[in-house]
């Protein structure tokens, strides 16, 4: 099943990245990293600002919104997992 996501601006991208990464990390089933716990971390002001900055930097470098969302999401998942030791 494919889903079409419309990214009209940076705030759309930030919301999509935060939501998808939260679901992906929580779906892994690591104890203490359920949907609510991960969501609280990912939606903190600091993390949302980091997502915003990374997305805008990639767009400024000429990436498409789709590629920028994918790359920032992958980086966020990797950073979260490394930081959490999972």
C-alpha positions as CSV (number, residue, x, y, z in Angstrom):
1,X,0.0,0.0,0.0
2,X,1.4,3.4,-0.9
3,X,0.5,6.6,0.7
4,X,0.8,10.1,-0.8
5,X,2.1,12.7,1.5
6,X,2.0,16.4,0.5
7,X,4.9,18.5,1.7
8,X,4.0,22.1,1.2
9,X,6.5,23.7,3.5
10,X,9.1,23.0,6.2
11,X,6.5,22.6,9.0
12,X,4.7,19.8,7.0
13,X,8.1,18.1,6.6
14,X,8.9,18.4,10.3
15,X,5.5,16.9,11.2
16,X,5.9,14.0,8.8
17,X,9.5,13.2,9.8
18,X,8.6,13.3,13.6
19,X,5.5,11.1,13.1
20,X,7.1,8.5,10.9
21,X,10.3,8.2,12.9
22,X,8.3,7.9,16.1
23,X,6.3,5.0,14.7
24,X,9.3,3.3,13.2
25,X,11.3,3.4,16.5
26,X,8.4,2.3,18.6
27,X,7.5,-0.5,16.2
28,X,10.9,-2.1,17.0
29,X,9.5,-3.1,20.4
30,X,12.4,-2.2,22.6
31,X,11.4,-2.1,26.2
32,X,11.0,1.5,27.4
33,X,10.7,2.8,23.8
34,X,7.0,2.6,23.1
35,X,5.0,5.1,21.1
36,X,4.4,7.5,24.0
37,X,7.9,7.5,25.3
38,X,9.5,7.9,21.9
39,X,6.9,10.5,20.9
40,X,7.8,12.7,24.0
41,X,11.4,12.7,23.0
42,X,10.9,13.2,19.2
43,X,8.4,16.1,19.8
44,X,10.6,18.0,22.2
45,X,11.4,21.5,21.0
46,X,15.1,20.7,20.7
47,X,14.5,17.7,18.4
48,X,11.9,19.4,16.3
49,X,14.3,22.3,15.8
50,X,17.0,19.9,14.8
51,X,14.7,18.3,12.3
52,X,13.7,21.7,10.9
53,X,17.3,22.8,10.5
54,X,18.4,19.5,8.9
55,X,15.5,19.5,6.5
56,X,16.1,23.2,5.5
57,X,19.8,22.5,5.0
58,X,19.1,19.6,2.6
59,X,16.5,21.6,0.7
60,X,19.0,24.5,0.3
61,X,21.5,22.0,-1.1
62,X,19.0,21.1,-3.8
63,X,17.5,17.9,-2.5
64,X,13.9,17.2,-3.3
65,X,11.4,17.3,-0.4
66,X,11.0,13.5,-0.6
67,X,14.8,12.9,-0.5
68,X,15.2,15.4,2.3
69,X,12.4,13.8,4.4
70,X,13.9,10.4,3.9
71,X,17.5,11.4,4.7
72,X,16.5,13.4,7.8
73,X,14.3,10.6,9.0
74,X,17.0,8.0,8.6
75,X,19.5,10.1,10.4
76,X,17.1,10.8,13.2
77,X,16.3,7.1,13.7
78,X,20.0,6.2,13.7
79,X,20.8,9.0,16.2
80,X,17.9,8.0,18.5
81,X,18.9,4.4,18.5
82,X,22.6,5.1,19.1
83,X,21.8,7.6,21.9
84,X,19.4,5.1,23.5
85,X,21.8,2.1,23.1
86,X,19.4,0.1,21.0
